[in-house]
Amino acid sequence: MAILVSKRMARTLPRNAPHGLERSCDWIRTAPAGPGLERIEAWFAGRAYDPHRHDTYAIGYTVEGVQSFDYRGARADSLPGNVIVLHPDELHDGRAGSERGFRYRMLYIEPRLVREALGSRARSLPFVRSAVTSDQRLLAAVMPPLAELDRPLELLEREQAVLAIADALLQLDPTAHGRRPGNAIARSAVLRARDFLDAEFARTVAAEELERLTGLDRYELARHFRSQFGTSPYRYLTMRRLDHVRAALAAGQSLAAAALAAGFADQSHMTRRFKRAYGVSPGRWRALQAAWRRISR
């Protein structure tokens, strides 16, 4: 259940959006990206996102207002100081829970980083059943990497943040404790598959190629891949294509050019996948970022 943030914690929450302008329009602010981590801040007055799924953990906090969303068959409401934890491949949406609108900061972290940080201390990726929590350890872990969105995280700073978040997630899921089942061959095969998909995202990849590369049949590979990265090989490939699309759109490319360069059949194919992944169309996503640039000048 969402609770109000303490006075001490309230003083630490960021309040540096342009005064009076954060309510003038919806916007998204994107921080400089780093390997395996993305950070954003956003403001929405009403409906924010249609139902969609990430292939990452999405962990953040509400800065002001009431942040509401549907997740795993129930409505969740987050207030300032609450932490939101959304797991890879879990369907959710987003909207304001009151007429005031809401502002939040969110960090998207690849499951592989959590896996690597926990090492042999966890038998599986941690799963926090409550999407909204007041856990102070997790809040303290996620606030530092979200504190300064104008600059990239330093390497050691990034590693420290990943470890703190991974440890906090593990404490919230007792079932994940214990030694990871030993299968070094399968883990090595999955890493080869991931590296191959990273490199070949812009073309059609056949299941037979991955079988030859890894020595695993397609179903065994899919099981091990999901265990390591929280999603399927095909969805992982699709998200890498969409990463390329977002970078291309930010650089000013047209929707059609970005779609073809990323390996989608056409613009409409890319748009459908984009909305399923992010809950907004690519045109809307670009407009939200442009809105932030206008009000931050």
BAFI-3210 file (N, C-alpha, C; in Angstrom, 3 decimals, decimal comma, padded with zeros to 6 digits):
// residues 297
n [1|2|3|4|5|6|7|8|9|10|11|12|13|14|15|16|17|18|19|20|21|22|23|24|25|26|27|28|29|30|31|32|33|34|35|36|37|38|39|40|41|42|43|44|45|46|47|48|49|50|51|52|53|54|55|56|57|58|59|60|61|62|63|64|65|66|67|68|69|70|71|72|73|74|75|76|77|78|79|80|81|82|83|84|85|86|87|88|89|90|91|92|93|94|95|96|97|98|99|100|101|102|103|104|105|106|107|108|109|110|111|112|113|114|115|116|117|118|119|120|121|122|123|124|125|126|127|128|129|130|131|132|133|134|135|136|137|138|139|140|141|142|143|144|145|146|147|148|149|150|151|152|153|154|155|156|157|158|159|160|161|162|163|164|165|166|167|168|169|170|171|172|173|174|175|176|177|178|179|180|181|182|183|184|185|186|187|188|189|190|191|192|193|194|195|196|197|198|199|200|201|202|203|204|205|206|207|208|209|210|211|212|213|214|215|216|217|218|219|220|221|222|223|224|225|226|227|228|229|230|231|232|233|234|235|236|237|238|239|240|241|242|243|244|245|246|247|248|249|250|251|252|253|254|255|256|257|258|259|260|261|262|263|264|265|266|267|268|269|270|271|272|273|274|275|276|277|278|279|280|281|282|283|284|285|286|287|288|289|290|291|292|293|294|295|296|297]
n.u [000,849|000,527|002,290|002,636|005,558|008,234|009,120|011,884|012,781|011,354|012,681|014,860|014,005|014,034|013,427|013,684|012,504|011,560|010,203|006,755|006,316|006,251|003,715|002,590|002,574|002,762|005,825|009,024|012,150|015,334|018,164|021,776|022,780|024,026|025,993|023,708|021,970|019,320|017,955|015,257|013,161|009,838|006,770|003,278|-000,036|-002,418|-003,442|-000,694|000,754|-000,065|-000,919|002,051|005,301|008,500|011,912|013,482|014,251|012,235|012,703|011,958|010,855|008,075|007,863|006,104|002,538|000,032|000,811|-000,484|-001,231|-001,936|-001,140|-000,175|-002,845|-004,062|-004,799|-002,364|-001,088|001,107|002,716|004,558|007,819|007,392|008,562|008,679|008,522|008,888|008,797|010,784|009,176|006,571|003,263|002,050|000,578|000,176|-000,779|-002,129|-003,166|-004,713|-006,155|-004,062|-001,925|001,263|004,712|007,728|010,702|012,684|014,569|015,927|017,051|019,121|018,385|020,607|022,637|021,782|021,825|024,607|025,619|024,595|025,600|026,613|024,954|022,261|019,615|017,925|016,536|015,560|012,174|009,891|006,896|005,024|004,205|004,457|006,284|007,360|009,886|012,790|015,462|015,614|014,724|016,789|018,814|018,119|017,880|020,440|021,604|019,655|019,745|021,190|020,500|021,561|024,076|026,294|026,592|029,463|031,798|032,465|030,557|028,225|028,487|028,378|025,777|024,263|024,904|023,906|021,154|020,579|021,145|019,175|016,836|017,096|016,791|014,112|012,917|012,768|012,663|014,461|016,950|019,971|022,171|022,959|021,793|024,176|025,384|027,473|028,055|025,616|025,196|027,349|026,678|024,311|025,265|026,786|024,717|023,350|025,314|025,525|022,928|022,958|024,775|023,628|021,119|019,789|018,869|017,023|017,063|017,585|016,234|017,739|020,321|021,027|020,927|023,063|025,136|025,110|024,856|022,657|019,243|016,417|014,379|015,469|017,431|015,782|014,622|016,874|017,805|015,739|015,917|018,357|018,129|015,529|013,674|012,586|014,670|013,793|012,254|014,219|015,861|014,072|013,839|016,414|016,431|014,561|015,920|017,809|016,096|015,079|017,443|017,983|015,752|016,104|018,315|017,241|016,317|013,879|010,748|010,316|012,881|014,332|013,019|013,567|016,374|016,751|015,915|013,231|010,228|008,740|007,561|005,093|005,195|007,336|006,179|004,038|005,440|006,932|004,970|004,009|006,190|006,796|004,460|003,633|003,333|005,992|006,089|004,772|006,510|008,795|007,757|007,240|009,825|010,754|009,134|010,160|012,666|011,905|010,699|012,790|014,616]
n.v [-001,200|002,234|004,891|008,080|010,056|010,514|013,540|013,944|012,369|013,607|016,001|015,230|014,499|015,235|018,526|020,013|020,618|022,924|025,767|026,029|025,280|022,582|021,601|022,485|020,969|017,550|015,744|014,158|013,528|012,551|010,957|010,937|007,910|004,725|001,662|-000,890|000,515|002,844|006,103|008,162|011,083|012,186|013,934|013,816|014,772|013,408|010,533|008,424|006,127|003,479|-000,056|-001,968|-003,632|-003,973|-005,131|-005,046|-004,525|-002,031|000,522|002,949|006,131|008,063|011,519|013,675|014,073|011,568|008,488|006,192|002,849|-000,163|-003,486|-006,779|-007,639|-005,920|-002,662|-000,192|002,344|004,988|007,174|010,230|009,341|006,638|003,532|002,159|-000,983|-002,699|-005,633|-007,455|-008,051|-007,881|-006,883|-003,545|-000,284|003,318|006,279|009,416|009,602|011,495|014,791|016,525|015,568|013,855|013,389|011,638|009,652|007,251|004,258|002,065|-001,122|-003,630|-007,100|-008,827|-007,421|-007,350|-010,072|-010,589|-008,992|-010,212|-012,778|-015,923|-015,803|-015,821|-017,853|-017,297|-014,619|-011,854|-011,365|-008,990|-008,903|-006,913|-004,088|-001,477|-000,111|000,781|000,342|001,246|000,662|-000,033|002,360|004,079|002,947|003,395|006,126|007,626|007,089|008,357|010,976|013,032|013,865|015,147|014,389|011,685|008,517|007,724|004,996|003,422|004,459|003,634|000,821|000,585|001,474|-000,499|-002,789|-002,077|-001,833|-004,426|-005,952|-004,918|-005,710|-008,478|-008,846|-008,364|-010,545|-013,472|-016,036|-016,105|-016,438|-018,348|-020,793|-020,493|-022,733|-024,948|-024,605|-024,120|-024,404|-023,922|-021,251|-019,965|-020,447|-018,990|-016,393|-016,158|-016,225|-013,880|-011,882|-012,286|-011,554|-008,882|-007,900|-008,542|-007,377|-005,927|-007,508|-010,402|-013,078|-016,482|-019,316|-021,606|-020,638|-019,724|-022,112|-023,533|-021,865|-021,956|-024,605|-025,566|-026,687|-024,879|-024,557|-025,243|-023,270|-020,978|-021,291|-021,124|-018,598|-016,864|-017,266|-016,040|-013,415|-012,547|-012,492|-013,519|-014,785|-013,673|-011,445|-010,008|-009,388|-007,758|-005,567|-004,540|-003,617|-001,594|000,067|001,078|002,474|004,511|005,941|006,795|008,406|010,391|011,556|012,838|011,465|010,282|008,546|006,404|005,925|005,269|002,951|001,104|000,991|-000,249|-002,811|-003,471|-004,431|-002,372|001,031|000,906|-001,613|-001,227|000,814|-000,496|-002,344|-000,596|000,759|-001,390|-001,903|000,481|001,842|004,182|005,855|006,088|008,686|010,182|009,713|011,081|013,673|014,126|014,232|016,459|018,391|018,539|019,681|022,196|023,418|023,467|025,258]
n.w [000,000|-000,812|000,829|002,492|001,993|004,341|006,160|006,234|004,046|002,018|001,681|000,234|-002,271|-005,764|-007,016|-009,302|-011,764|-014,396|-012,931|-012,516|-015,135|-015,431|-015,455|-017,742|-020,044|-021,191|-020,740|-021,406|-020,053|-020,883|-019,622|-020,146|-021,591|-020,360|-020,357|-020,213|-018,567|-018,342|-017,811|-016,835|-016,504|-016,054|-016,776|-016,524|-017,217|-017,498|-019,047|-019,514|-020,614|-022,833|-022,416|-022,105|-022,405|-020,952|-021,515|-019,370|-015,848|-014,363|-012,273|-009,942|-008,610|-007,408|-007,735|-007,410|-006,990|-007,866|-009,020|-011,113|-012,161|-014,005|-013,189|-013,343|-013,089|-011,242|-009,837|-009,123|-006,987|-006,602|-004,370|-003,532|-002,590|-002,499|-003,910|-007,141|-008,666|-011,512|-013,351|-015,819|-018,927|-017,940|-018,291|-018,289|-017,670|-017,609|-015,800|-014,581|-011,220|-010,085|-010,463|-010,397|-011,839|-012,403|-011,487|-012,094|-011,588|-013,252|-013,510|-015,830|-015,882|-017,123|-016,867|-016,830|-015,532|-012,898|-012,361|-012,634|-010,579|-008,285|-008,432|-007,170|-005,019|-005,504|-006,665|-008,681|-010,714|-008,735|-007,679|-007,004|-005,498|-004,881|-006,637|-005,822|-003,258|000,070|000,882|002,439|001,995|-000,725|-001,854|-001,036|-002,534|-005,212|-005,507|-005,695|-008,407|-009,875|-009,259|-010,568|-013,572|-015,722|-016,407|-017,457|-015,737|-013,837|-014,292|-011,948|-010,264|-011,504|-011,237|-008,465|-007,981|-009,317|-007,802|-005,255|-005,807|-006,738|-004,411|-002,700|-004,031|-003,813|-001,063|-000,837|-001,952|-000,728|-001,851|-003,906|-002,865|-002,407|-003,892|-007,328|-009,824|-011,164|-014,357|-016,386|-019,082|-020,405|-019,606|-020,852|-023,516|-023,757|-023,424|-025,753|-027,623|-026,950|-027,533|-030,268|-031,142|-030,398|-032,251|-034,716|-034,989|-036,968|-039,011|-040,229|-038,035|-037,899|-036,138|-036,447|-036,823|-034,263|-032,907|-034,085|-033,297|-030,496|-029,702|-028,433|-028,512|-029,904|-027,995|-025,542|-025,458|-025,347|-022,813|-021,077|-021,816|-021,002|-018,275|-017,721|-018,776|-018,530|-020,574|-023,918|-026,666|-029,154|-028,388|-027,094|-029,279|-030,730|-028,955|-029,055|-031,666|-031,361|-029,604|-031,368|-033,092|-031,394|-030,895|-033,485|-034,059|-032,142|-033,234|-035,356|-037,612|-040,010|-039,364|-041,114|-042,229|-039,918|-039,144|-041,238|-041,155|-038,746|-039,143|-039,318|-041,084|-042,240|-041,721|-040,334|-039,140|-037,356|-035,760|-034,488|-032,887|-031,329|-029,807|-028,327|-026,746|-025,375|-024,824|-026,041|-029,204|-031,697|-032,764|-030,783|-028,648|-029,534|-029,587|-026,850|-025,795|-027,160|-026,007|-023,407|-023,993|-024,889|-022,606|-020,839|-021,588]
ca.u [000,000|001,321|002,251|003,254|006,977|008,589|009,637|013,310|012,945|010,784|013,672|015,865|013,449|014,387|012,373|014,369|011,851|011,324|009,112|005,507|006,173|006,116|002,312|002,083|002,424|003,453|007,186|009,973|013,562|016,185|019,534|022,780|022,687|025,235|025,801|022,744|021,157|018,708|017,317|014,372|012,205|008,694|005,565|002,050|-001,230|-003,520|-002,975|000,707|001,172|-000,925|-000,269|003,291|006,235|009,934|012,719|014,356|013,618|011,976|012,696|012,033|010,009|007,193|008,347|004,920|001,272|-000,317|001,184|-001,340|-001,029|-002,426|000,024|-000,476|-004,262|-004,557|-004,388|-001,376|-000,978|002,347|002,799|005,947|008,601|007,234|009,383|007,966|009,346|008,230|009,713|010,868|008,105|005,282|002,428|001,600|000,299|000,509|-001,693|-002,231|-004,210|-005,472|-006,166|-002,803|-000,884|002,331|006,089|008,466|012,001|012,734|015,796|015,713|018,289|019,084|018,442|021,938|023,431|021,342|022,367|026,043|025,890|024,238|026,468|026,145|024,075|020,868|019,320|017,110|016,337|014,584|010,858|009,194|005,493|004,314|004,762|004,711|006,800|007,968|011,145|013,762|016,738|015,514|014,664|018,144|019,661|017,752|017,946|021,691|021,778|018,620|019,829|021,736|020,182|022,222|025,405|026,374|027,154|030,817|031,797|032,375|029,266|027,230|028,617|027,907|024,319|023,730|025,056|022,980|019,802|020,472|021,073|017,872|015,835|017,242|016,218|012,656|012,432|013,489|012,698|015,581|018,200|020,518|023,137|022,446|022,070|025,394|025,341|028,368|027,966|024,414|025,394|028,249|025,922|023,362|026,031|027,105|023,484|023,089|026,274|025,156|021,733|023,387|025,486|022,858|019,727|019,179|018,451|016,283|017,910|016,857|016,472|018,809|021,599|021,305|021,199|024,441|026,058|025,118|024,823|021,402|018,082|015,770|013,543|016,389|018,020|014,785|014,476|018,059|017,884|014,793|016,458|019,456|017,821|014,161|012,832|012,925|015,634|013,181|011,902|015,492|016,237|013,162|014,169|017,651|016,014|013,888|016,976|018,354|015,075|015,048|018,642|017,846|014,771|016,730|019,269|016,496|015,903|012,443|010,260|010,507|014,308|014,727|012,446|014,287|017,752|016,747|015,561|011,793|009,741|008,344|007,278|003,948|005,690|008,098|005,284|003,314|006,371|007,305|003,869|003,936|007,343|006,889|003,155|003,346|003,830|007,291|005,873|004,451|007,744|009,648|007,119|007,426|011,196|010,846|008,456|011,117|013,704|011,325|010,452|014,005|015,518]
ca.v [000,000|003,452|005,731|009,377|010,066|011,239|014,888|013,846|011,873|014,586|017,032|014,698|014,258|016,333|019,488|020,941|020,874|024,344|026,163|026,430|024,789|021,135|021,270|023,110|019,943|016,299|015,717|013,136|013,949|011,370|011,180|010,240|006,458|003,963|000,238|-001,627|001,395|004,056|006,893|009,197|011,783|012,524|014,546|013,584|015,331|012,453|009,212|008,468|005,020|002,332|-001,279|-002,301|-004,446|-003,756|-006,328|-004,662|-004,032|-000,591|000,825|004,378|006,660|009,186|012,764|014,405|013,598|010,162|007,718|005,004|001,941|-001,537|-004,374|-008,121|-007,795|-005,041|-001,265|000,234|003,795|005,373|008,545|010,646|008,554|005,209|002,963|001,315|-002,061|-003,422|-006,694|-007,690|-008,756|-007,782|-005,873|-002,459|000,981|004,426|007,416|010,211|009,135|012,644|015,896|017,265|014,982|013,243|013,422|010,503|009,308|005,800|003,649|000,790|-001,869|-004,935|-008,198|-009,446|-006,700|-007,830|-011,434|-010,519|-008,397|-011,167|-013,942|-017,199|-015,606|-015,939|-018,961|-016,779|-013,179|-011,500|-010,920|-008,270|-009,083|-005,645|-003,126|-000,237|-000,449|001,864|-000,182|002,338|000,232|000,075|003,789|004,625|002,417|003,903|007,585|008,221|007,146|009,203|012,311|014,016|013,314|015,916|013,836|010,220|007,921|007,200|003,538|002,904|004,907|002,735|-000,493|000,705|001,571|-001,816|-003,699|-001,669|-002,172|-005,891|-006,417|-004,539|-006,579|-009,825|-008,834|-008,326|-011,816|-014,570|-017,255|-016,038|-016,727|-019,683|-020,916|-020,666|-024,067|-024,912|-025,029|-023,153|-024,542|-023,211|-019,810|-019,509|-020,486|-017,873|-015,169|-016,107|-015,863|-012,452|-011,081|-012,422|-010,740|-007,475|-007,541|-008,829|-006,971|-005,263|-008,467|-011,558|-014,121|-017,747|-020,150|-022,550|-019,967|-019,719|-023,496|-023,854|-021,027|-022,269|-026,029|-025,860|-026,581|-023,579|-024,506|-025,211|-021,941|-020,013|-021,417|-020,577|-017,175|-016,173|-017,351|-015,088|-012,049|-012,178|-012,397|-014,487|-014,270|-012,811|-010,161|-009,313|-008,853|-006,652|-004,414|-003,931|-002,841|-000,380|000,945|001,762|003,410|005,677|006,733|007,414|009,481|011,479|012,206|013,564|010,658|010,075|007,271|005,369|005,605|004,601|001,602|000,245|000,823|-001,124|-004,167|-003,702|-004,574|-001,046|001,953|000,459|-002,715|-000,630|001,559|-001,453|-002,876|000,511|000,977|-002,531|-001,859|001,711|002,376|005,373|005,739|006,760|010,123|010,725|009,671|012,178|014,922|014,281|014,681|017,833|019,242|018,812|020,613|023,547|024,029|023,511|026,313]
ca.w [000,000|-000,907|002,011|002,285|002,308|005,546|005,908|005,924|002,689|001,088|001,384|-000,681|-003,592|-006,674|-007,334|-010,192|-013,043|-014,572|-012,045|-013,142|-016,495|-015,493|-015,646|-018,961|-021,068|-020,880|-021,250|-020,953|-020,020|-020,958|-019,171|-020,957|-021,353|-020,081|-020,657|-019,411|-017,726|-018,881|-016,757|-017,343|-015,656|-016,902|-016,192|-017,276|-016,587|-017,578|-019,456|-019,903|-021,464|-023,066|-021,935|-022,799|-021,631|-021,144|-021,281|-018,266|-014,638|-014,301|-010,846|-009,754|-007,546|-007,720|-007,168|-006,951|-007,527|-007,700|-010,210|-011,107|-013,289|-013,863|-013,215|-012,859|-012,804|-010,183|-009,900|-008,134|-006,846|-005,943|-003,887|-003,362|-001,658|-002,782|-004,979|-008,094|-009,214|-012,593|-013,772|-017,266|-019,647|-017,256|-018,925|-017,422|-018,340|-016,721|-015,863|-013,365|-010,321|-009,600|-011,424|-010,305|-012,663|-011,607|-011,988|-011,558|-012,154|-013,428|-014,007|-016,524|-015,693|-017,778|-015,890|-016,749|-014,545|-011,591|-012,260|-012,422|-009,269|-007,228|-008,537|-006,641|-003,862|-005,908|-007,565|-009,780|-010,658|-007,699|-008,129|-005,937|-005,865|-004,773|-007,591|-005,087|-001,938|000,844|001,390|002,491|001,418|-002,179|-002,178|-000,878|-003,605|-006,527|-005,581|-006,188|-009,865|-010,477|-008,671|-011,512|-014,888|-016,778|-016,703|-017,439|-014,538|-013,946|-014,305|-010,591|-009,742|-012,096|-010,624|-007,091|-008,031|-009,692|-006,670|-004,195|-006,238|-006,759|-003,029|-002,152|-004,649|-003,254|000,280|-000,955|-002,501|-000,057|-002,664|-004,852|-002,170|-002,597|-004,973|-008,681|-010,376|-011,966|-015,758|-017,010|-020,540|-020,854|-019,421|-021,910|-024,766|-023,747|-023,651|-027,183|-028,321|-026,714|-028,298|-031,676|-031,366|-030,322|-033,476|-035,930|-034,764|-038,111|-040,041|-039,747|-037,449|-037,866|-034,961|-036,765|-036,603|-032,835|-032,519|-034,488|-032,522|-029,066|-029,422|-027,738|-029,390|-029,745|-026,800|-024,412|-025,470|-024,890|-021,355|-020,417|-022,130|-020,120|-016,918|-017,587|-019,192|-018,219|-021,762|-024,957|-027,650|-030,167|-027,800|-026,881|-030,587|-031,036|-028,125|-029,568|-032,827|-030,891|-029,098|-032,538|-033,560|-030,513|-031,147|-034,805|-033,957|-031,385|-034,135|-036,382|-038,763|-040,187|-038,847|-042,122|-042,323|-038,679|-039,150|-042,179|-040,696|-037,571|-039,524|-039,388|-042,456|-042,698|-040,615|-039,533|-038,327|-036,265|-034,879|-033,647|-031,888|-030,454|-028,866|-027,406|-025,847|-024,592|-024,476|-026,837|-030,570|-031,848|-032,937|-029,454|-027,869|-029,984|-029,168|-025,407|-025,562|-027,656|-025,031|-022,337|-024,460|-024,955|-021,293|-020,049|-022,081]
c.u [000,875|001,191|002,919|004,704|007,217|009,137|011,104|013,531|012,421|011,806|014,705|015,325|013,702|013,188|012,857|013,777|011,615|010,073|007,892|005,279|005,955|004,674|001,752|001,866|003,094|004,862|007,953|011,381|014,413|017,607|020,512|022,817|024,056|024,967|024,820|021,833|020,593|017,994|016,450|013,686|011,056|007,588|004,379|000,863|-002,384|-002,995|-001,544|001,042|000,049|-000,220|000,950|004,177|007,666|010,660|013,730|013,548|013,381|011,779|012,848|011,123|009,186|007,722|007,189|003,673|001,014|-000,065|000,429|-001,076|-001,652|-001,260|-000,369|-001,907|-004,821|-004,074|-003,384|-001,321|000,281|002,305|004,259|006,659|008,427|008,175|008,508|008,938|008,520|009,230|009,714|009,676|006,770|004,497|001,982|001,291|000,691|-000,435|-001,620|-003,390|-005,018|-005,389|-004,867|-001,762|000,188|003,667|006,849|009,827|012,110|014,077|015,439|017,042|018,162|019,200|019,822|022,812|023,070|021,897|023,857|026,380|025,616|025,104|025,834|025,219|022,602|020,683|018,519|017,071|015,307|013,278|010,134|007,714|004,684|004,965|005,092|005,135|007,346|009,315|012,243|015,113|016,710|015,455|016,050|019,071|019,375|017,885|019,265|021,847|020,727|018,717|020,255|021,575|020,863|023,575|025,344|026,921|028,593|030,770|031,649|031,052|028,144|027,271|028,112|026,385|023,693|023,787|024,061|021,543|019,597|020,345|019,710|016,762|015,887|016,632|014,693|012,067|013,214|013,607|013,865|016,916|018,665|021,429|022,439|022,763|023,262|025,199|026,159|028,281|026,769|024,585|026,294|027,521|024,960|024,083|026,425|025,878|023,179|024,021|025,947|023,943|022,057|024,001|024,608|021,399|019,034|018,782|017,636|017,262|017,078|017,211|017,617|020,193|021,987|021,594|022,632|025,454|026,205|025,231|023,602|020,262|017,292|014,958|014,390|017,045|017,041|014,624|015,667|018,179|016,971|015,301|017,529|019,008|016,367|013,233|013,300|013,973|014,996|012,809|013,153|015,947|015,379|013,509|015,471|017,353|015,376|014,866|017,562|017,371|015,071|016,268|018,543|016,860|015,340|017,724|018,581|016,095|014,384|012,045|010,542|011,970|014,788|014,237|013,247|015,719|017,834|016,325|014,088|011,336|009,356|008,010|006,137|004,337|006,450|007,175|004,511|004,217|006,761|006,232|003,757|005,051|007,310|005,545|002,776|003,853|005,189|007,148|005,577|005,699|008,657|009,080|007,301|008,838|011,394|010,202|009,400|012,161|013,161|011,211|011,720|014,969|015,539]
c.v [001,236|004,258|007,040|009,328|010,875|012,610|014,835|013,412|012,879|015,641|016,560|014,457|015,452|017,221|020,475|021,009|022,368|024,777|026,626|025,860|023,286|020,707|021,816|022,100|018,672|016,343|014,521|013,700|012,694|011,718|010,515|008,755|005,875|002,496|-000,433|-000,806|002,554|004,772|007,967|009,912|012,183|013,163|014,240|014,126|014,345|011,065|009,319|007,392|004,005|001,077|-001,639|-003,114|-004,039|-005,102|-006,064|-004,592|-002,531|-000,246|002,337|004,832|007,840|010,421|013,592|013,870|012,141|009,459|006,393|004,152|000,591|-002,484|-005,700|-008,242|-006,907|-003,617|-000,983|001,754|004,113|006,855|008,932|009,858|007,068|004,797|002,059|000,288|-002,830|-004,411|-006,885|-008,491|-008,775|-006,606|-004,827|-001,233|002,109|005,595|008,189|009,697|010,248|013,747|016,686|016,780|014,354|013,387|012,276|010,401|007,787|005,389|002,299|000,029|-003,262|-006,048|-008,814|-008,741|-007,130|-009,226|-011,406|-009,987|-009,384|-012,415|-015,195|-017,041|-015,805|-017,094|-018,497|-015,269|-012,853|-010,997|-010,304|-008,241|-007,796|-004,615|-001,797|-000,603|000,803|001,428|000,876|001,943|000,371|001,534|004,417|004,143|003,084|005,422|008,137|008,210|008,012|010,660|013,379|013,478|014,067|015,332|012,316|009,739|007,493|005,678|002,963|003,282|003,999|001,374|-000,488|000,735|000,220|-002,767|-003,356|-002,045|-003,684|-006,445|-006,112|-005,408|-007,982|-009,899|-008,853|-009,605|-012,967|-015,823|-017,255|-016,363|-018,153|-019,740|-021,141|-022,076|-024,015|-025,457|-024,037|-023,217|-023,777|-021,710|-019,240|-019,464|-019,309|-016,549|-015,037|-015,699|-014,381|-011,570|-011,124|-011,557|-009,251|-007,023|-007,633|-008,367|-006,452|-006,217|-009,590|-012,615|-015,395|-018,538|-021,127|-021,923|-020,002|-021,129|-023,893|-023,111|-021,521|-023,761|-026,461|-025,856|-025,332|-023,454|-024,470|-023,840|-020,911|-020,066|-020,792|-019,063|-016,388|-016,182|-016,288|-013,641|-011,646|-012,074|-013,431|-013,926|-013,336|-011,458|-009,344|-008,656|-007,649|-005,403|-003,760|-003,122|-001,514|000,588|001,764|002,806|004,668|006,567|007,465|008,578|010,667|012,251|012,908|012,773|010,545|008,723|006,140|004,950|004,854|003,163|000,662|-000,020|-000,145|-002,545|-004,492|-003,738|-003,227|-000,195|001,462|-000,713|-002,186|000,069|000,623|-001,987|-001,805|000,734|-000,167|-002,471|-000,668|002,342|003,660|005,126|006,418|008,262|010,808|010,760|010,837|013,525|015,171|014,750|016,124|018,810|019,557|019,817|022,035|024,175|024,167|024,586|027,520]
c.w [000,000|000,375|001,684|002,718|003,571|005,182|005,543|004,489|001,680|000,714|000,372|-002,080|-004,494|-006,971|-008,390|-011,590|-013,170|-013,823|-012,831|-014,514|-016,563|-015,729|-016,953|-020,077|-020,575|-021,460|-020,700|-021,084|-019,971|-020,549|-020,133|-020,586|-021,021|-020,343|-019,689|-018,548|-018,537|-017,745|-017,393|-016,187|-016,559|-016,078|-017,110|-016,492|-016,557|-017,906|-019,968|-020,932|-021,627|-022,543|-022,786|-021,859|-021,967|-021,082|-020,171|-016,972|-014,822|-012,836|-010,680|-008,641|-008,065|-007,010|-006,630|-007,637|-007,189|-009,026|-010,174|-012,340|-012,954|-014,083|-012,593|-012,336|-011,717|-010,407|-008,793|-008,145|-006,050|-005,597|-003,712|-002,266|-001,811|-003,911|-005,834|-008,648|-010,242|-013,181|-015,285|-017,779|-018,915|-017,836|-017,901|-018,262|-017,395|-016,914|-014,551|-012,525|-009,705|-010,647|-011,418|-011,294|-011,781|-012,313|-011,337|-012,224|-012,175|-014,002|-014,616|-016,517|-016,299|-016,742|-015,746|-015,710|-013,129|-011,337|-011,905|-011,036|-008,135|-007,260|-007,968|-005,440|-004,208|-006,870|-008,775|-009,695|-009,579|-008,322|-006,936|-006,289|-005,787|-005,689|-006,941|-003,670|-001,259|001,410|001,302|001,902|-000,101|-002,605|-002,086|-001,986|-004,937|-006,634|-006,114|-007,709|-010,566|-010,022|-009,675|-012,924|-016,025|-017,178|-016,728|-016,107|-014,799|-013,797|-012,907|-009,942|-010,238|-011,420|-009,185|-007,053|-008,349|-008,504|-005,560|-004,548|-006,228|-005,345|-002,421|-002,734|-004,038|-001,853|000,252|-001,538|-001,879|-000,920|-003,640|-004,200|-002,464|-003,802|-006,299|-009,184|-011,325|-013,371|-016,553|-018,528|-021,071|-020,711|-020,508|-023,252|-024,861|-023,989|-025,120|-027,986|-028,153|-027,541|-029,789|-032,000|-031,280|-031,641|-034,715|-035,836|-036,015|-039,236|-039,405|-039,253|-037,335|-036,616|-035,202|-036,549|-035,132|-032,329|-032,864|-033,619|-031,088|-028,755|-028,634|-028,741|-029,021|-028,457|-025,532|-024,308|-024,925|-023,373|-020,625|-020,643|-021,193|-018,679|-016,689|-017,789|-019,025|-019,400|-022,784|-025,919|-028,670|-029,592|-027,494|-028,180|-030,952|-030,237|-028,556|-030,837|-032,396|-030,232|-030,250|-033,066|-032,698|-030,728|-032,480|-034,763|-033,194|-032,239|-035,298|-037,597|-038,829|-039,622|-039,834|-042,213|-041,087|-038,653|-040,035|-041,711|-039,514|-037,899|-039,507|-040,838|-043,049|-041,474|-039,731|-038,629|-037,120|-035,270|-033,955|-032,540|-030,875|-029,392|-027,869|-026,373|-024,904|-024,241|-025,165|-028,252|-030,677|-032,058|-031,617|-028,581|-028,246|-029,539|-027,672|-025,076|-026,043|-026,674|-023,872|-022,784|-024,512|-023,569|-020,462|-020,520|-021,149]
res [m|a|i|l|v|s|k|r|m|a|r|t|l|p|r|n|a|p|h|g|l|e|r|s|c|d|w|i|r|t|a|p|a|g|p|g|l|e|r|i|e|a|w|f|a|g|r|a|y|d|p|h|r|h|d|t|y|a|i|g|y|t|v|e|g|v|q|s|f|d|y|r|g|a|r|a|d|s|l|p|g|n|v|i|v|l|h|p|d|e|l|h|d|g|r|a|g|s|e|r|g|f|r|y|r|m|l|y|i|e|p|r|l|v|r|e|a|l|g|s|r|a|r|s|l|p|f|v|r|s|a|v|t|s|d|q|r|l|l|a|a|v|m|p|p|l|a|e|l|d|r|p|l|e|l|l|e|r|e|q|a|v|l|a|i|a|d|a|l|l|q|l|d|p|t|a|h|g|r|r|p|g|n|a|i|a|r|s|a|v|l|r|a|r|d|f|l|d|a|e|f|a|r|t|v|a|a|e|e|l|e|r|l|t|g|l|d|r|y|e|l|a|r|h|f|r|s|q|f|g|t|s|p|y|r|y|l|t|m|r|r|l|d|h|v|r|a|a|l|a|a|g|q|s|l|a|a|a|a|l|a|a|g|f|a|d|q|s|h|m|t|r|r|f|k|r|a|y|g|v|s|p|g|r|w|r|a|l|q|a|a|w|r|r|i|s|r]
***
